[in-house]
Structures are given as C-alpha cells and as structure tokens.
C-alpha cells in the first residue's frame, strides 16, 4: 500500500515492461543465442521471462542434496527443461557438504545438466565418471526435457526423492531414485512408476531385464534407502 500510494507500483510495472522491451530487441537481434535468466535475487523465474530466456539458473545453491528439494519444488510450476542444474565442486561452497559425484550428476540430469567446476582438478576416476554422465545425459535428454514428468516420492516428506519421465512417443522411460539420508537396516520401499503403457513390456537398458508396464506401475521398483546420498538412474525402453 505504501508503494502504491506513492506511485511506485506503476514504476515497478513500467520497469518490467521496459526490461521485456529490451529483451525483445536483444533476442530478435541474436535469435541463435540461448540466453539464461537467473532466479536468484531478482526472482525472475516467471513465464514472462521464460518467453525470452527459456532457461533459468534455478538456485545459487548447487549442493546435490539441496538440489533434490529445490528442483522438486520448482517442478510444481515449471518443466525440467527450464531448470539450470549444474554439477559443482565439493565441499559445496554454501553448505560445506561433500556429496558423491554420482548424486550431484544424477540430480543435475533432472534439469539442464552441466558442469560448473574445474575439470582439471578431478581425479582420473571422477573424470571418467563425468564422461559417462555426459553420455548418459545425452541418452535421456530428450525424454527429460520434452516428456511427461511424474513425482513419485517427495524429499519434503521423507529422505528419498523419486521422479520418472516418459518420452513424448512413449518409447523411453527414465526413473531417478535418490536418498538424502540413509537409515540403518532400512526397509525397502516401493516406488511405483507412472505414465507407462500397462499392456507393454519395458527393458532395463543396463541389465536387459524385461518388466511389464503394469508391474512397474502397480508393484513398482524396490528401493532400499540405507546409505546417505545414494542415487540411481534406470532407463527403460518400450518393446514393440
């Protein structure tokens, strides 16, 4: 009310409209440039900004465990293809936490995956793991960015987060399971997938095992959250 009574409300509105005008000219002049917006500080994760900058830096906190909550919450309003999600160095610069490269990478694969660290400082085995993550991401990128996303387990309600994505043509399904905090002698939990064809069979591309779509959705996949920072991505291929 204070701002509106002093006429500042109109100033804020015109400031945003002016920003959009500048972005209209900028993106029209450079149509092949992918501009990224930033949600931090200015809170610019909104449909108006996405019209000009379809990718947004989701949060300055890139800790792998925190990102599971951040990206889960963001997915309530925005698709995975809009969320900038990078693998950063450990210990994390904000929370001081050290998480495995596997968790950091697989959490980032649920958005716009990338690396934001000095690769030259990675040990040889982690460099190989980074190469494998890039290859895996290229395999699933089309499904994560263009497919339907299903939230299967909320990190706000427990210590695990689970998502699955189904490609637009239904031929690929990607299941991501992550555990933030392990429990000794943890009971196995069932993660029931969604969006599959109940009458089709699906092959695990890593193990070659075949499962019915109805089985994956009704009986689900067993997951044992007994270690901190566990993660697993499973890719299923629909069989003709």
Protein Blocks (a to p, Z undefined) as FASTA:
>chain_A
ZZmmnopmmmmmmmmmmmmmmmmmmmmmmmmbccdddfehjlpacfklmmmmmcccfbfb
lcfklmmmmmmmmmmmpcfklmccdddddddfklopacdfklmmmmmmmmccdddddfkl
pcfklmmmmmmmmmmmmmmmmmmmmmccddfbdfklmcbdcdddddfklpaccdddddfb
dcehiacdddddehiafkbccddfknopacdfklmmmnopadddfbghiacdddddddZZ
